[in-house]
Amino acid sequence: MTMEVHQKTQYILLCAVLVVLCLEASLCFAFTSFVFGDSLVDAGNNDYIFTLSKADSPPYGIDFKASGGRPTGRFTNGRTISDIIGQELGAKSFPPPYLAPDTEASSILRGINYASGASGILDKTGFLFIGRVPLREQVNNFEQSRSYMVNVMGEISTREFLKKAIFSLTIGSNDVLNYVQPSIPFFAQDKVSPNMFQDFMVSNLTQQLKRLHELGARKFIVVGVGPLGCIPFIRAINLLPNGHCFGEVNDLIQGYNKKLNGVLDQLNQELGPEAIFVYANSYDIFMEIIVNYHQYGFMDADAPCCGGYFPPFVCFMSRNSSSSLCGDRSKYVFWDAYHPTEAANVIIAKRLLDGDESICSPINIRELYNYNS
């Protein structure tokens, strides 16, 4: 046995001992999160695939303290919503991206991030970006992680461990964007009706939720799609004036969110109380921030901090100039043409943590964390 293999074996055994101690004695159960989704919560998975959807260059990550301001693959200037929620619930570190080397061996106790920028609920979503990991493949990757856990600590301990972990899914935005964007030459296809499209999204997402449940997940956060009709990209391509959102897009999203919430209610009735599915109403929170941005300390809820307001919406920082970057990132709601700033993410995360039933139902995220079936 080589020294490297011997050290890895020792590490795995140590992980197994720690997990067993945590499970049997409840000595050190900390916040454990398995994160699924798109660029809103990607922690760097797209850094490890060939894709046009990347956030691996400055100024992305400029305010991310854990990296010293270096890019980590997060599509914002600092932390994502899932990062902030984890810290608020006591996490000492962030779940690493699944595709990073040696992620499984180092993350049994803190969880894993499977999210991928440009991905969607539907497999075809984001195909123009070439590489991305759709939700179905993200769940496949979790299944591989689960097999690793079983090898380390056995089936029974794995199930006990997963019962306490939180599974969050923040996805659907790219599906909607692909549906509403102007047809692209050579790729145009006849669209289904908005109603059919909403149903297709919900049914495919439900299928993956049930798969995760079969694999042992019991605590779910399912984040609804936000008001994409208000993001700089949609407003710019539709030539909307300041302060206006594209109502047709937001109507489509609200219809989807309503159907999603209804399906989660059904799952709670069918699979509860052993399992609980929390619907996170990010739409209303973000819309409130946009409408009342001055009350939240922002000075701009229209333009992105980085990348400009018109195509190609590229957020970058050259060696000789930082002219594409705003002066005070804490004063902007939008980081780039698609994503919120860390300042906006902080507000959303804290509302989701402690919000009432209009924000999170049937319970909020802090209550979910403390929930024992």
Helices and strands as residue ranges (DSSP letters): H 3-25, E 33-37, G 45-48, G 65-67, H 81-88, H 103-106, E 111-113, G 127-129, H 135-153, H 155-164, E 166-170, H 173-180, H 194-214, E 219-223, G 228-230, H 232-237, H 247-271, E 276-280, H 282-291, G 293-296, E 300-304, G 329-331, E 332-334, H 342-354, E 360-361, H 365-369
